[in-house]
């Protein structure tokens, strides 16, 4: 790991007042003005909390064509680990339908083999208040081991 990465991770620990226990790169899917937006960032566990934090980035294509993104607003979501009720793999297409209000969360099912071949798998992180985060994770690793059973 580079010293820049190590410094960055230490900074996350300081900001969140705890030891970084688990991390992965992830894309968070959200609905905004009837459109689906995808934010790339870090999904991590610190101090008994699951946190998603995105980072400002400029896409190389925008620089080439002279386009600029709208003003960046940081996204940082927190949830207590003990508020997570389930971690469910779902087809990205189904997650989008839920976010757009075309399907209910209760209708979500794990993707079958064919769906996994033709669509990306995202994870629905269900919370005890009925909310859900949809995250396409680079590596789910041992995330289950941190969740209440």
C-alpha positions as CSV (number, residue, x, y, z in Angstrom):
1,X,0.0,0.0,0.0
2,X,1.4,3.4,-0.9
3,X,2.1,6.0,1.8
4,X,-0.6,8.2,0.3
5,X,-3.2,5.4,0.7
6,X,-2.0,4.7,4.3
7,X,-2.3,8.4,5.2
8,X,-5.7,8.6,3.6
9,X,-6.9,5.5,5.6
10,X,-5.5,7.0,8.8
11,X,-7.3,10.2,8.2
12,X,-10.6,8.3,7.8
13,X,-9.9,6.6,11.2
14,X,-9.3,10.0,12.8
15,X,-12.4,11.6,11.3
16,X,-14.6,8.7,12.3
17,X,-13.0,8.1,15.7
18,X,-12.2,4.4,15.4
19,X,-10.2,1.7,13.7
20,X,-11.0,0.9,10.1
21,X,-12.2,-2.7,10.3
22,X,-13.4,-3.4,6.7
23,X,-13.4,-1.5,3.4
24,X,-14.2,-1.9,-0.3
25,X,-14.7,0.3,-3.2
26,X,-18.4,0.6,-4.1
27,X,-20.9,2.4,-6.3
28,X,-24.0,3.7,-4.5
29,X,-27.2,3.8,-6.6
30,X,-29.6,6.6,-5.7
31,X,-32.7,8.2,-7.2
32,X,-32.5,11.9,-7.9
33,X,-35.2,13.8,-9.8
34,X,-36.6,10.6,-11.3
35,X,-33.1,9.5,-12.6
36,X,-30.7,7.0,-11.2
37,X,-27.3,8.4,-10.3
38,X,-24.3,6.3,-9.4
39,X,-21.6,7.6,-7.0
40,X,-18.3,5.9,-6.6
41,X,-16.7,5.9,-3.2
42,X,-15.5,3.9,-0.2
43,X,-17.8,1.6,1.8
44,X,-16.2,0.9,5.2
45,X,-16.8,0.0,8.8
46,X,-15.4,2.1,11.6
47,X,-16.6,2.2,15.3
48,X,-19.7,0.0,14.8
49,X,-20.9,2.0,11.8
50,X,-21.2,1.2,8.1
51,X,-20.2,4.3,6.2
52,X,-20.4,5.2,2.5
53,X,-18.4,8.2,1.4
54,X,-18.0,9.4,-2.1
55,X,-15.1,11.5,-3.4
56,X,-14.9,14.3,-6.0
57,X,-13.5,13.1,-9.3
58,X,-13.3,14.5,-12.7
59,X,-13.9,12.2,-15.6
60,X,-11.3,12.3,-18.3
61,X,-13.9,12.4,-21.0
62,X,-15.3,15.7,-19.5
63,X,-11.9,17.3,-19.8
64,X,-11.5,16.2,-23.4
65,X,-14.8,17.6,-24.5
66,X,-14.6,20.7,-22.3
67,X,-17.6,19.8,-20.3
68,X,-17.8,20.4,-16.5
69,X,-19.8,18.6,-14.0
70,X,-22.3,20.4,-11.8
71,X,-21.1,21.5,-8.5
72,X,-19.9,18.6,-6.4
73,X,-21.7,17.8,-3.2
74,X,-20.2,15.2,-0.9
75,X,-22.2,12.2,0.1
76,X,-21.5,10.6,3.4
77,X,-24.0,8.1,4.7
78,X,-23.8,6.4,8.2
79,X,-25.7,3.5,9.7
80,X,-25.1,1.6,12.9
81,X,-24.1,-2.0,12.2
82,X,-26.8,-3.2,14.6
83,X,-29.5,-1.5,12.5
84,X,-28.7,-3.7,9.4
85,X,-31.2,-6.5,9.1
86,X,-30.1,-8.1,5.8
87,X,-27.5,-8.0,3.0
88,X,-29.2,-9.3,-0.1
89,X,-27.7,-9.7,-3.6
90,X,-30.1,-8.4,-6.3
91,X,-29.9,-7.7,-10.0
92,X,-29.0,-4.1,-10.7
93,X,-32.0,-3.8,-12.9
94,X,-34.3,-4.7,-10.0
95,X,-32.5,-2.2,-7.7
96,X,-33.2,0.5,-10.2
97,X,-36.9,-0.5,-10.4
98,X,-37.2,-0.1,-6.6
99,X,-35.4,3.2,-6.6
100,X,-37.8,4.5,-9.3
101,X,-40.8,3.2,-7.4
102,X,-41.7,0.6,-10.0
103,X,-41.2,-2.3,-7.6
104,X,-41.4,-2.6,-3.8
105,X,-38.4,-3.7,-1.7
106,X,-40.4,-6.7,-0.6
107,X,-40.5,-8.0,-4.2
108,X,-36.7,-8.2,-4.4
109,X,-35.3,-11.6,-4.9
110,X,-31.7,-12.8,-5.3
111,X,-30.7,-13.1,-8.9
112,X,-30.7,-16.5,-10.5
113,X,-27.7,-17.8,-12.6
114,X,-28.9,-16.3,-15.9
115,X,-29.5,-12.9,-14.3
116,X,-26.0,-12.9,-12.9
117,X,-24.6,-13.5,-16.4
118,X,-26.6,-10.7,-18.1
119,X,-26.8,-8.1,-15.3
120,X,-24.6,-6.8,-12.6
121,X,-25.2,-7.8,-9.1
122,X,-25.6,-5.1,-6.4
123,X,-26.3,-5.6,-2.7
124,X,-29.3,-4.3,-1.0
125,X,-28.3,-3.3,2.5
126,X,-31.6,-3.5,4.5
127,X,-32.1,-1.5,7.7
128,X,-34.5,-1.9,10.6
129,X,-36.3,1.4,9.7
130,X,-37.3,-0.1,6.3
131,X,-34.7,1.9,4.3
132,X,-32.2,0.3,2.0
133,X,-28.9,1.2,0.3
134,X,-28.1,-0.3,-3.1
135,X,-24.3,-0.8,-3.5
136,X,-22.4,-2.4,-6.2
137,X,-19.3,-3.6,-4.2
138,X,-15.9,-4.4,-5.6
139,X,-15.5,-7.0,-2.9
140,X,-18.0,-8.1,-0.2
141,X,-15.2,-10.1,1.5
142,X,-16.2,-10.9,5.1
143,X,-18.8,-8.1,5.4
144,X,-21.4,-10.7,6.7
145,X,-19.2,-11.4,9.8
146,X,-19.7,-7.8,11.0
147,X,-23.5,-7.8,10.7
148,X,-25.9,-8.9,13.5
149,X,-27.2,-12.4,13.1
